[in-house]
């Protein structure tokens, strides 16, 4: 039994004032593997106080000093790469494929932000005046369970680059992963109070971070429902907020592509991170006159998807993170059936021989109408909706007919045509002919997918305040 009984404040591992505990469950077996002591409001205030004190000097650091600290953090985190992969598989149920890819890419967050710093101008001249971009202050970082290490790391490197200090509230469900990150960050040897971790519940630690007047900014990744609450509460102290929220991403297959090439990629893409990904393309938009051909290919691909124990190399889809999440996905599959969508693959229940864990059958609905709940609401599981469209205009209309706007995908043999369609899609990121990631390119959503942008120069700017000095 593993125990997480320390939090990290002012450069030290300390026992929380909070006494409530939370069980850590392996989602592949539903067996308890650990326990974490949850921090409370008092712990959070101590962490905020430490960050506030550290900000006085850290905010005055030079660009070269911040690059030095980012290099030290990168080295410390990369030393724990295999530990982070293993614990992500055990605690979260992330497949070995996904956990390996995710943690191997960690270094890119540091590299990209160091590159930004080398070219970013914190002081600019306009006419006879000077414009200074200075760190906003103490940043409260709140991250989810589905990509814990990546979320924490990408936000921390941006805050450090800006000269901010941080208090991190990771998901309590990611406590074993957090423990390794805390140890790595400690080993990096940054000044005391610059980085603080407080593991606790959202309605306790998260609420204190959002309400506390000594926190200047909140950077949150999670559900739209919680993001709205944070935005409302942050208004009272006029906090700056960056919110990366939910998605229901369209994947538009134009009529000039090789379906045998793009449909398999679309299926596997929808099931990325076992479907527990805000950017997953879970609405597959295909030409009406090619629906039958798409269905045949999609059904064949779905039958080849490997659902299994996350530690196995060949596993494509692992368990849902919790019983609650499993039941949520099951409910949506039932809703899809009740709404009249055609069940092409998968369905209700668990795959054979995987009854102990939170495993879902990779599910595909076809003949889906975009107004159906399974096409409008974020399911966060391996459930794909195939939606036919009449023509290109209809495809664009359907793609934009959603409360979300985080990501979108377009496949076409004509890049110019794809770019014209992309320019009309209401989404923060649009990938053409494949799934791509670039840590220098902004990430964030339109509409209810969030406020602000992360990554690269566009992600750095929200951690800075703009001051004009007129002479």
Number of C-alpha atoms within 10 A of each C-alpha: 7 11 15 19 19 20 24 25 26 21 20 14 16 13 17 22 15 14 13 13 15 17 16 25 21 21 28 27 18 15 13 14 17 17 20 23 23 26 27 22 19 15 25 29 18 16 26 30 19 23 29 24 17 21 22 13 12 25 20 13 16 12 17 13 14 21 21 14 20 24 16 18 23 22 16 19 24 17 11 15 19 14 15 25 24 19 19 29 25 23 23 30 31 33 30 24 20 21 24 18 12 19 21 15 14 19 18 15 23 26 17 20 25 24 14 19 20 11 9 13 11 16 13 12 11 10 8 8 12 15 16 17 18 19 27 24 25 30 31 30 26 25 25 20 21 25 21 22 25 17 19 20 20 22 26 25 26 28 28 24 26 28 27 31 30 30 31 29 26 27 22 26 25 23 29 24 25 26 20 18 23 22 15 20 22 20 15 18 13 18 14 17 24 27 27 29 26 29 30 29 19 17 11 15 25 25 17 20 30 28 17 18 16 19 26 23 27 26 25 26 26 20 19 19 11 16 23 15 12 22 20 12 15 23 13 12 15 14 22 21 24 23 28 27 27 28 33 28 29 33 28 31 26 23 17 10 15 13 20 12 10 17 21 17 16 27 24 20 22 27 25 22 28 31 27 24 23 25 23 31 28 32 28 26 27 24 20 15 13 13 18 13 11 22 19 11 18 23 17 13 17 19 11 9 17 15 23 23 25 26 20 15 11 15 19 24 31 31 33 29 26 21 16 11 17 21 15 15 21 21 13 20 25 13 15 24 15 10 14 14 21 16 17 19 20 20 20 16 15 20 17 10 8 16 13 12 25 25 30 29 23 27 20 27 26 23 18 25 19 20 12 15 15 26 25 18 16 23 26 26 32 30 29 28 28 27 26 25 24 11 15 16 11 14 24 19 14 21 27 18 16 20 15 25 29 28 27 28 29 24 24 19 13 12 13 10 13 20 16 10 19 20 10 12 23 21 25 19 23 23 17 19 19 12 15 10 9 12 19 19 15 18 21 23 25 20 16 21 26 27 19 21 21 25 23 23 21 16 24 24 22 22 28 21 14 14 12 14 11 10 7
